[in-house]
Amino acid sequence: WEMAANKTEPKRDSDLLRVFLAGCASICGVTVTHPIEVVKVRLQIKGEVGRQTKAYNGVWHATKVIASEEGIRAFYKGWTAALFRESSYSSIRLGMYETFKRWFGAKDKKSPFYKKFAAAGASGALGSLAGNPFDVLKTRMMAAESAQLSAFAHLRSVMKYQGIKGFYRGLDSNISRAIANNAIKLSTYDTIKNYIITQGWMKEGILTQFCATLCAGFLMACGVTPFDMARTRLMNQPKGEVLYTSLGNCFAKVIKTEGVFAIYKGFLPIWARIAPTATIQLVAFEYFRKLAGMSSMQRFQTTIYLFYYFLKNF
């Protein structure tokens, strides 16, 4: 029976089904790692000029302060908005990746790295357009250090003080972050997993996917932190005020008032969150694909150089 099953041809991938499965996998990831996201946002808004925030002194201190002053439930502030965000942004960015690979001519194993990079970046940018409103609500809910308000209450607040355009604050940083995020994670994931298999270190399976995703998540943390910090600042601006007008303006003001290293605020929780989230998402996605009778992500024979370069210079 097993031999017969191995000979069965996988179903042709359905774009709609792939998007749905990607959304399910992403929800699995965000549910587990959301508390890390809350800590990250609190660290990113610390010391912001023109705002009064708590003086968090690192990851563990922030965790302790949140737990003692706001309760354990505070670690899931913004979780409802995060579910909608994952259902839109992550479903598209992960589910449409292989569609963009087909459009960019990157389905073949010998396709050049830049085509995979472009396909992953395009899927991330498209996902950002759909998910930005939910990202705004999620960020504002996580940053709220006072009583917990519902997503609907934050929605009304944004509409009242900023209008529809308020839901697209930080879109430029979100797209930049998404392009870097997905281009590094998805392209490197394919490359590393294929390298591990072709070198004979492991065979195709969950453990191989886990190891490849951990490496891709590490690289992603190195590239997205500045964009992530700017996104948080842009989306969490005070009622009726505009502290930052764009991604470039945010970088300039933060560096001028807080120092150049301030753009890397939240780096540790970003790194801590990306690896398990990416692992859960990609492993769950491939597992759901197999359950649905779809083919595994195509692998490519390209260089592992980027992995070693970033690991060496971390």
C-alpha positions as CSV (number, residue, x, y, z in Angstrom):
1,W,0.0,0.0,0.0
2,E,2.9,2.4,0.9
3,M,4.6,1.8,-2.5
4,A,1.3,2.4,-4.3
5,A,0.8,5.7,-2.3
6,N,4.2,6.9,-3.2
7,K,3.4,6.4,-6.9
8,T,0.3,8.5,-6.6
9,E,0.7,11.8,-8.4
10,P,-0.1,14.8,-6.2
11,K,-3.0,17.0,-7.2
12,R,-2.4,20.1,-9.1
13,D,-2.0,22.9,-6.6
14,S,-5.1,25.1,-6.3
15,D,-4.3,28.8,-5.6
16,L,-7.5,29.2,-3.5
17,L,-6.8,26.1,-1.5
18,R,-3.2,27.0,-1.0
19,V,-4.2,30.5,0.3
20,F,-6.7,28.9,2.7
21,L,-4.2,26.4,4.1
22,A,-1.6,29.1,4.4
23,G,-4.0,31.1,6.6
24,C,-4.6,28.1,8.8
25,A,-0.9,27.5,9.3
26,S,-0.3,31.2,10.0
27,I,-3.0,31.2,12.7
28,C,-1.3,28.3,14.4
29,G,1.9,30.2,14.5
30,V,0.5,33.5,15.8
31,T,-1.5,31.9,18.5
32,V,1.6,30.4,20.1
33,T,3.9,33.3,19.7
34,H,1.6,36.3,20.2
35,P,3.0,37.1,23.8
36,I,6.4,37.6,22.3
37,E,4.9,40.1,19.8
38,V,3.4,42.1,22.7
39,V,6.8,42.4,24.5
40,K,8.4,43.4,21.2
41,V,6.0,46.3,20.6
42,R,6.4,47.6,24.2
43,L,10.1,47.7,23.7
44,Q,9.8,49.5,20.4
45,I,7.7,52.3,21.7
46,K,9.9,52.8,24.8
47,G,11.5,56.2,25.0
48,E,9.5,57.6,22.1
49,V,9.7,61.4,22.0
50,G,6.3,63.0,22.5
51,R,4.9,59.9,24.3
52,Q,4.7,58.8,27.9
53,T,5.5,55.1,28.1
54,K,6.7,52.7,30.8
55,A,10.5,52.4,31.2
56,Y,11.0,48.8,30.1
57,N,14.6,47.6,30.7
58,G,15.0,44.7,28.3
59,V,12.9,41.7,27.4
60,W,12.7,40.0,30.8
61,H,11.9,43.3,32.6
62,A,9.2,44.1,30.1
63,T,7.7,40.7,30.6
64,K,7.7,41.0,34.3
65,V,6.2,44.5,34.3
66,I,3.4,43.5,31.9
67,A,2.5,40.4,33.9
68,S,2.6,42.2,37.3
69,E,0.8,45.4,36.3
70,E,-1.6,44.3,33.6
71,G,-2.0,40.6,34.2
72,I,-1.4,37.5,32.1
73,R,-4.2,38.3,29.7
74,A,-2.3,41.4,28.6
75,F,0.1,39.1,26.6
76,Y,-2.8,38.4,24.3
77,K,-3.8,42.0,23.7
78,G,-4.5,42.4,20.0
79,W,-4.9,38.7,19.4
80,T,-8.3,39.0,17.8
81,A,-6.9,41.6,15.3
82,A,-3.9,39.3,14.8
83,L,-6.2,36.5,13.6
84,F,-7.8,38.7,11.0
85,R,-4.4,39.9,10.0
86,E,-3.1,36.4,9.5
87,S,-6.2,35.4,7.6
88,S,-5.5,38.2,5.1
89,Y,-1.8,39.1,5.1
90,S,-0.2,35.7,5.8
91,S,-2.7,33.7,3.7
92,I,-1.8,35.8,0.7
93,R,2.0,36.1,1.3
94,L,2.5,32.4,1.9
95,G,-0.3,31.0,-0.2
96,M,0.5,33.1,-3.3
97,Y,4.3,32.5,-3.2
98,E,4.2,29.5,-5.5
99,T,1.7,31.4,-7.8
100,F,4.2,34.2,-8.1
101,K,7.0,31.7,-8.7
102,R,5.0,30.4,-11.6
103,W,4.5,33.9,-13.0
104,F,8.1,34.9,-12.5
105,G,9.3,31.6,-14.1
106,A,10.8,30.3,-10.9
107,K,9.2,26.9,-10.7
108,D,12.1,25.0,-12.2
109,K,14.7,23.6,-9.9
110,K,17.4,25.4,-11.8
111,S,15.7,28.8,-11.7
112,P,18.1,31.6,-10.5
113,F,17.9,32.9,-7.0
114,Y,16.7,36.4,-8.0
115,K,13.5,35.0,-9.4
116,K,12.6,33.3,-6.2
117,F,13.6,36.4,-4.3
118,A,11.3,38.5,-6.5
119,A,8.4,36.0,-6.2
120,A,8.7,36.0,-2.4
121,G,8.9,39.8,-2.2
122,A,5.9,40.2,-4.5
123,S,3.7,37.9,-2.4
124,G,4.7,39.8,0.7
125,A,3.9,43.2,-0.7
126,L,0.5,42.0,-1.9
127,G,-0.3,40.5,1.5
128,S,0.6,43.9,3.2
129,L,-2.0,45.7,1.1
130,A,-4.7,43.4,2.3
131,G,-3.5,43.1,5.9
132,N,-2.5,46.7,6.8
133,P,-5.8,47.8,8.4
134,F,-5.7,44.8,10.8
135,D,-2.0,45.4,11.4
136,V,-2.9,48.9,12.6
137,L,-5.5,47.6,15.0
138,K,-3.3,44.9,16.3
139,T,-0.3,47.3,16.9
140,R,-2.5,49.8,18.8
141,M,-4.1,47.1,20.9
142,M,-0.7,45.6,21.9
143,A,0.8,49.0,22.6
144,A,-2.0,50.1,25.0
145,E,-0.6,50.0,28.5
146,S,-3.9,51.0,30.1
147,A,-7.1,49.0,30.2
148,Q,-7.7,46.5,27.5
149,L,-10.0,47.8,24.7
150,S,-11.7,45.8,22.1
151,A,-10.7,45.8,18.4
152,F,-14.0,47.5,17.6
153,A,-13.1,50.3,20.1
154,H,-9.8,50.9,18.4
155,L,-11.4,50.8,15.0
156,R,-13.8,53.6,16.0
157,S,-10.9,55.6,17.4
158,V,-8.9,55.4,14.2
159,M,-12.0,56.3,12.1
160,K,-12.8,59.3,14.4
161,Y,-9.3,60.8,14.6
162,Q,-7.6,59.7,11.4
163,G,-10.3,58.5,9.0
164,I,-9.8,55.7,6.4
165,K,-6.2,56.7,5.7
166,G,-5.4,55.9,9.3
167,F,-5.8,52.2,8.5
168,Y,-3.0,52.6,6.0
169,R,-0.5,54.4,8.3
170,G,2.8,52.6,8.0
171,L,2.0,50.9,4.7
172,D,5.3,51.9,3.2
173,S,7.2,50.4,6.2
174,N,4.9,47.4,6.2
175,I,5.5,46.6,2.5
176,S,9.3,47.1,2.9
177,R,9.2,44.8,5.9
178,A,7.1,42.2,4.1
179,I,9.4,42.2,1.1
180,A,12.5,41.7,3.2
181,N,10.6,39.3,5.5
182,N,9.3,37.0,2.8
183,A,12.2,37.2,0.3
184,I,14.6,36.1,3.0
185,K,12.4,33.5,4.7
186,L,10.8,31.8,1.7
187,S,13.7,32.0,-0.7
188,T,16.3,30.9,1.9
189,Y,14.0,28.2,3.2
190,D,13.9,26.5,-0.2
191,T,17.6,26.9,-0.6
192,I,18.7,25.6,2.8
193,K,16.2,22.7,2.8
194,N,17.4,21.6,-0.7
195,Y,21.1,22.0,0.4
196,I,20.5,19.8,3.5
197,I,18.9,17.1,1.4
198,T,21.4,17.2,-1.5
199,Q,24.3,17.0,1.0
200,G,22.8,13.9,2.5
201,W,22.6,15.3,6.0
202,M,18.8,14.6,6.3
203,K,16.0,13.2,4.2
204,E,12.8,15.1,3.3
205,G,10.7,15.3,6.5
206,I,9.5,17.4,9.4
207,L,13.0,17.6,11.0
208,T,14.5,18.9,7.8
209,Q,11.8,21.5,7.5
210,F,12.3,22.5,11.1
211,C,16.0,23.0,10.7
212,A,15.7,24.9,7.4
213,T,13.0,27.2,8.9
214,L,15.1,28.0,12.0
215,C,18.0,29.1,9.7
216,A,15.6,31.2,7.5
217,G,14.1,32.8,10.6
218,F,17.5,33.8,11.9
219,L,18.3,35.5,8.6
220,M,14.9,37.2,8.6
221,A,15.5,38.8,12.1
222,C,18.7,40.4,10.8
223,G,16.9,42.1,7.9
224,V,13.4,43.2,9.2
225,T,14.0,44.7,12.6
226,P,14.4,48.4,11.4
227,F,11.3,48.2,9.2
228,D,9.4,46.5,12.0
229,M,10.3,49.2,14.5
230,A,9.3,52.0,12.1
231,R,6.0,50.2,11.3
232,T,5.1,50.1,15.0
233,R,5.9,53.8,15.5
234,L,3.9,54.8,12.4
235,M,0.9,52.7,13.3
236,N,0.7,53.7,16.9
237,Q,0.7,57.5,16.6
238,P,-1.3,59.5,19.1
239,K,-4.9,60.5,18.5
240,G,-5.1,63.5,16.2
241,E,-1.3,63.8,16.0
242,V,1.3,63.0,13.3
243,L,4.7,62.3,14.8
244,Y,6.0,60.5,11.7
245,T,4.9,61.1,8.1
246,S,6.8,58.3,6.3
247,L,9.3,55.5,6.7
248,G,12.2,57.8,5.9
249,N,10.9,60.5,8.2
250,C,10.5,57.9,11.0
251,F,14.1,56.6,10.6
252,A,15.4,60.2,10.6
253,K,13.6,61.3,13.7
254,V,14.4,58.1,15.7
255,I,18.1,58.2,14.9
256,K,18.2,62.0,15.7
257,T,16.4,61.8,19.0
258,E,17.2,58.2,20.3
259,G,20.4,57.2,18.5
260,V,21.2,55.0,15.5
261,F,20.8,51.8,17.5
262,A,17.2,52.7,18.4
263,I,16.1,51.4,15.0
264,Y,17.0,47.9,16.3
265,K,14.7,48.2,19.3
266,G,12.9,44.9,19.8
267,F,15.5,42.9,18.0
268,L,15.7,40.1,20.5
269,P,12.0,39.4,20.7
270,I,11.8,39.7,17.0
271,W,14.4,37.0,16.7
272,A,12.8,34.9,19.4
273,R,9.4,35.2,17.7
274,I,10.4,34.8,14.1
275,A,12.1,31.4,14.4
276,P,9.2,29.5,16.1
277,T,6.5,31.4,14.1
278,A,8.2,30.6,10.8
279,T,8.8,27.0,11.9
280,I,5.2,26.5,12.9
281,Q,3.8,28.2,9.8
282,L,6.0,26.5,7.2
283,V,5.9,23.1,8.9
284,A,2.2,23.3,9.4
285,F,1.7,24.6,5.9
286,E,3.5,21.6,4.3
287,Y,1.7,19.2,6.6
288,F,-1.7,20.7,5.6
289,R,-0.6,20.5,1.9
290,K,0.1,16.8,2.3
291,L,-3.2,16.2,3.9
292,A,-4.9,18.0,1.0
293,G,-2.9,15.9,-1.5
294,M,-0.8,18.8,-2.7
295,S,2.9,18.7,-3.7
296,S,5.7,19.8,-1.4
297,M,7.3,23.1,-2.0
298,Q,9.7,22.9,-4.9
299,R,13.4,22.9,-3.9
300,F,16.2,24.6,-5.7
301,Q,19.9,23.9,-6.0
302,T,21.5,27.3,-5.2
303,T,24.2,28.6,-2.9
304,I,24.0,28.5,0.9
305,Y,26.4,31.5,1.0
306,L,23.9,34.0,2.5
307,F,23.2,31.7,5.5
308,Y,26.9,31.4,6.4
309,Y,27.5,35.1,5.7
310,F,24.8,36.4,8.1
311,L,25.6,33.7,10.7
312,K,29.3,34.8,10.7
313,N,28.5,38.5,11.0
314,F,25.6,38.3,13.5
